[in-house]
Amino acid sequence: MPNSSIFITGIGTGIGKTIVSAALVEKLKADYWKPVQSGDLDDTDTDKVRNLITNKTSVFHPETYALTQPFSPHKSAAIDGISIDKNKFSIPETNSRLIIEGAGGLMVPLNTNFLIIDLINQLGTEVILVSRNYLGSINHTLLSVDALKQRNIPIKGIIFNGIKDIYSKEYILDYTGLESLGHIPDYPLIDRNAILDAGSYIEL
């Protein structure tokens, strides 16, 4: 249900969406849904999150599209001989909170005229944006926020992941006016203990 669903998106690929998703699923005892999995079908993000949590109440809903190739979804779908149909996406029925994890960043194409940000808009969910500090991350974060605001997509806040940079973080928060929902540290090993610990850094 849209009002109890949160879409986890990032400022790019490899930002930490899956870690944040797992931490939120554990913390909130929420359900999990990855609408599009592109590649790694032997160890999907759904598998990763399922193996990282300890609660027994979370339900893991099947992907709408599970693509065999590890590329942008529109390319992976073309290689698999299919076209992603935006009308096939619908939020799974659940009485629990639902964490929805995107693929890559907001402007990742699902087909020739439908992006991840369009999927978020269609589903009608609010967004948590995951940001990670690196040279250029301020630019990528502000562009992501601007794109969401242009489409009037509600942003619950930003979760920062990894090495801290107070200058970047303060600038992003001051410029966007958004709330920081927490800052998850880097972990040498991502396991259940790390996910439990990560949840303690999230204010939600």
Secondary structure, DSSP 8 states (H G I E B T S, - for coil): -GGGEEEEEESSTTSSHHHHHHHHHHHHT-EEE-SEEES-TTS-HHHHHHHH---S---EE--SEEESSSS-HHHHHHHTT----GGG------SS-EEEEEEEETT-EEETTEEHHHHHHHHT-EEEEEEE-STTHHHHHHHHHHHHHHTT--EEEEEEESS--HHHHHHHHHHH---EEEEE---SS-SHHHHHHHHHTB--
